[in-house]
Amino acid sequence: MYWTLELASYLSDAPWPATKEELIDYAIRTGAPMEVVENLQEIEDEGDMYESIDEIWPDYPSEEDYLWNEDEY
């Protein structure tokens, strides 16, 4: 399983919180690339609800990862 920013962006508007099956259904309905569906299928699932993409891909960059000062703009 591998994630990139481009692949993860297909889940940015997903209906969080969601189960693995709901995320797979969402990815298929929205026309996400097969890599997204395959990555979701590889998740070891115990029926958990996922609150955000961070729980699926812990390395997903957050706003804190970008080094800019919003007050300057």
MDAnalysis code that builds the backbone (N, CA, C; Angstrom):
import MDAnalysis as mda
import numpy as np

u = mda.Universe.empty(219, n_residues=73, atom_resindex=np.repeat(np.arange(73), 3), trajectory=True)
u.add_TopologyAttr("name", ["N", "CA", "C"] * 73)
u.add_TopologyAttr("resid", np.arange(1, 74))
u.add_TopologyAttr("resname", ["MET", "TYR", "TRP", "THR", "LEU", "GLU", "LEU", "ALA", "SER", "TYR", "LEU", "SER", "ASP", "ALA", "PRO", "TRP", "PRO", "ALA", "THR", "LYS", "GLU", "GLU", "LEU", "ILE", "ASP", "TYR", "ALA", "ILE", "ARG", "THR", "GLY", "ALA", "PRO", "MET", "GLU", "VAL", "VAL", "GLU", "ASN", "LEU", "GLN", "GLU", "ILE", "GLU", "ASP", "GLU", "GLY", "ASP", "MET", "TYR", "GLU", "SER", "ILE", "ASP", "GLU", "ILE", "TRP", "PRO", "ASP", "TYR", "PRO", "SER", "GLU", "GLU", "ASP", "TYR", "LEU", "TRP", "ASN", "GLU", "ASP", "GLU", "TYR"])
u.atoms.positions = np.array([
    [0.847, -1.171, 0.000],
    [0.000, 0.000, 0.000],
    [0.892, 1.233, 0.000],
    [0.606, 2.148, -0.888],
    [1.345, 3.399, -0.924],
    [0.359, 4.533, -1.153],
    [0.634, 5.649, -0.539],
    [-0.205, 6.837, -0.696],
    [0.657, 7.979, -1.206],
    [0.057, 8.815, -1.991],
    [0.675, 10.065, -2.412],
    [-0.328, 11.164, -2.110],
    [0.112, 12.397, -2.167],
    [-0.821, 13.498, -1.939],
    [-1.952, 13.480, -2.958],
    [-1.614, 13.150, -4.192],
    [-2.643, 13.111, -5.236],
    [-3.691, 12.046, -4.930],
    [-3.253, 10.849, -4.541],
    [-4.205, 9.785, -4.229],
    [-5.032, 10.133, -3.003],
    [-4.395, 10.646, -1.979],
    [-5.115, 10.994, -0.753],
    [-6.111, 12.123, -0.991],
    [-5.837, 12.992, -1.951],
    [-6.742, 14.114, -2.214],
    [-8.120, 13.639, -2.669],
    [-8.210, 12.443, -3.227],
    [-9.508, 11.912, -3.640],
    [-10.402, 11.600, -2.450],
    [-9.815, 11.495, -1.264],
    [-10.598, 11.217, -0.061],
    [-10.810, 12.465, 0.795],
    [-10.356, 13.606, 0.333],
    [-10.453, 14.818, 1.157],
    [-11.894, 15.216, 1.452],
    [-12.808, 14.950, 0.539],
    [-14.210, 15.294, 0.758],
    [-15.066, 14.097, 1.148],
    [-14.413, 13.023, 1.551],
    [-15.144, 11.818, 1.949],
    [-16.013, 12.118, 3.171],
    [-17.073, 11.356, 3.342],
    [-17.978, 11.592, 4.476],
    [-17.401, 11.045, 5.786],
    [-16.482, 11.796, 6.386],
    [-15.855, 11.363, 7.637],
    [-16.820, 11.574, 8.786],
    [-16.858, 10.769, 9.795],
    [-16.200, 9.470, 9.946],
    [-16.850, 8.432, 9.035],
    [-16.052, 7.441, 8.656],
    [-16.524, 6.421, 7.722],
    [-15.823, 5.095, 7.990],
    [-16.495, 4.025, 7.584],
    [-15.887, 2.703, 7.679],
    [-15.087, 2.435, 6.410],
    [-14.342, 1.373, 6.413],
    [-13.549, 0.987, 5.251],
    [-14.463, 0.794, 4.037],
    [-15.588, 0.098, 4.228],
    [-16.509, -0.157, 3.127],
    [-17.108, 1.133, 2.584],
    [-17.434, 2.070, 3.462],
    [-17.982, 3.353, 3.020],
    [-16.953, 4.148, 2.219],
    [-15.703, 4.090, 2.629],
    [-14.655, 4.798, 1.900],
    [-14.417, 4.181, 0.527],
    [-14.451, 2.861, 0.451],
    [-14.297, 2.194, -0.838],
    [-15.457, 2.573, -1.751],
    [-16.666, 2.543, -1.226],
    [-17.841, 2.924, -2.009],
    [-17.733, 4.368, -2.484],
    [-17.297, 5.254, -1.603],
    [-17.135, 6.670, -1.963],
    [-16.101, 6.826, -3.078],
    [-14.980, 6.132, -2.946],
    [-13.915, 6.233, -3.956],
    [-14.412, 5.751, -5.314],
    [-15.170, 4.675, -5.334],
    [-15.698, 4.147, -6.597],
    [-16.717, 5.115, -7.196],
    [-17.637, 5.621, -6.362],
    [-18.690, 6.522, -6.854],
    [-18.134, 7.841, -7.383],
    [-17.016, 8.300, -6.812],
    [-16.466, 9.584, -7.240],
    [-15.447, 9.451, -8.358],
    [-15.184, 8.228, -8.793],
    [-14.273, 8.030, -9.913],
    [-12.805, 8.146, -9.548],
    [-12.470, 7.835, -8.311],
    [-11.064, 7.867, -7.893],
    [-10.289, 6.780, -8.638],
    [-8.993, 6.976, -8.827],
    [-8.181, 5.955, -9.505],
    [-8.222, 4.620, -8.746],
    [-8.006, 3.546, -9.471],
    [-8.036, 2.215, -8.860],
    [-7.007, 2.074, -7.747],
    [-5.920, 2.845, -7.796],
    [-4.912, 2.777, -6.736],
    [-5.511, 3.153, -5.385],
    [-6.435, 4.115, -5.378],
    [-7.086, 4.526, -4.133],
    [-7.919, 3.373, -3.593],
    [-8.714, 2.749, -4.449],
    [-9.558, 1.621, -4.031],
    [-8.685, 0.466, -3.548],
    [-7.610, 0.175, -4.272],
    [-6.717, -0.915, -3.871],
    [-6.068, -0.631, -2.524],
    [-5.641, 0.607, -2.296],
    [-5.048, 0.969, -1.003],
    [-6.062, 0.793, 0.119],
    [-7.294, 1.196, -0.116],
    [-8.330, 1.050, 0.910],
    [-8.626, -0.419, 1.179],
    [-8.619, -1.241, 0.150],
    [-8.883, -2.667, 0.328],
    [-7.785, -3.352, 1.127],
    [-6.566, -2.825, 1.089],
    [-5.445, -3.426, 1.807],
    [-5.437, -3.092, 3.302],
    [-6.280, -2.168, 3.722],
    [-6.321, -1.798, 5.141],
    [-6.846, -2.974, 5.949],
    [-6.131, -3.306, 7.025],
    [-6.618, -4.337, 7.937],
    [-7.777, -3.728, 8.714],
    [-8.951, -4.294, 8.520],
    [-10.157, -3.684, 9.065],
    [-10.785, -4.566, 10.132],
    [-11.131, -3.931, 11.219],
    [-11.842, -4.626, 12.284],
    [-13.191, -3.963, 12.518],
    [-13.726, -3.318, 11.469],
    [-15.010, -2.647, 11.597],
    [-14.904, -1.268, 12.216],
    [-13.679, -0.739, 12.273],
    [-13.462, 0.563, 12.898],
    [-13.996, 1.697, 12.038],
    [-14.320, 2.791, 12.697],
    [-14.676, 4.025, 12.007],
    [-13.407, 4.862, 11.919],
    [-13.175, 5.430, 10.769],
    [-12.019, 6.303, 10.563],
    [-12.511, 7.738, 10.599],
    [-11.863, 8.551, 11.412],
    [-12.272, 9.944, 11.598],
    [-11.727, 10.869, 10.519],
    [-10.581, 10.495, 9.926],
    [-9.967, 11.346, 8.904],
    [-8.923, 10.534, 8.147],
    [-8.394, 11.145, 7.109],
    [-7.351, 10.498, 6.305],
    [-6.109, 10.225, 7.148],
    [-5.911, 10.985, 8.225],
    [-4.750, 10.792, 9.096],
    [-4.726, 9.396, 9.718],
    [-5.890, 8.807, 9.937],
    [-5.943, 7.473, 10.527],
    [-5.615, 6.395, 9.505],
    [-5.770, 6.706, 8.235],
    [-5.455, 5.756, 7.174],
    [-4.013, 5.928, 6.725],
    [-3.595, 7.169, 6.587],
    [-2.228, 7.503, 6.163],
    [-1.650, 8.469, 7.199],
    [-0.974, 7.940, 8.228],
    [-0.455, 8.788, 9.310],
    [0.501, 9.886, 8.850],
    [1.133, 9.729, 7.699],
    [2.067, 10.737, 7.207],
    [1.396, 11.831, 6.400],
    [0.077, 11.833, 6.341],
    [-0.637, 12.853, 5.572],
    [-0.283, 14.229, 6.134],
    [0.190, 15.139, 5.294],
    [0.609, 16.452, 5.803],
    [-0.575, 17.280, 6.292],
    [-0.382, 17.918, 7.416],
    [-1.402, 18.811, 7.960],
    [-0.989, 20.252, 7.691],
    [-1.848, 21.180, 8.039],
    [-1.517, 22.591, 7.832],
    [-0.271, 22.989, 8.609],
    [-0.024, 22.323, 9.725],
    [1.141, 22.633, 10.539],
    [2.445, 22.247, 9.848],
    [2.363, 21.352, 8.861],
    [3.561, 20.913, 8.150],
    [4.070, 21.946, 7.151],
    [3.224, 22.897, 6.812],
    [3.638, 23.923, 5.860],
    [4.196, 25.114, 6.624],
    [5.306, 25.609, 6.163],
    [6.020, 26.644, 6.900],
    [5.714, 28.038, 6.342],
    [4.555, 28.534, 6.645],
    [4.251, 29.915, 6.284],
    [3.453, 30.538, 7.410],
    [3.542, 31.830, 7.473],
    [2.848, 32.576, 8.506],
    [1.627, 33.218, 7.875],
    [0.443, 32.771, 8.261],
    [-0.795, 33.281, 7.666],
    [-0.985, 34.755, 7.942],
    [-0.407, 35.270, 9.014],
    [-0.557, 36.682, 9.357],
    [0.140, 37.585, 8.350],
    [1.109, 37.046, 7.629],
    [1.844, 37.843, 6.662],
    [1.096, 38.031, 5.352],
    [0.030, 37.270, 5.147],
    [-0.677, 37.327, 3.861],
    [-2.021, 37.940, 4.006],
])
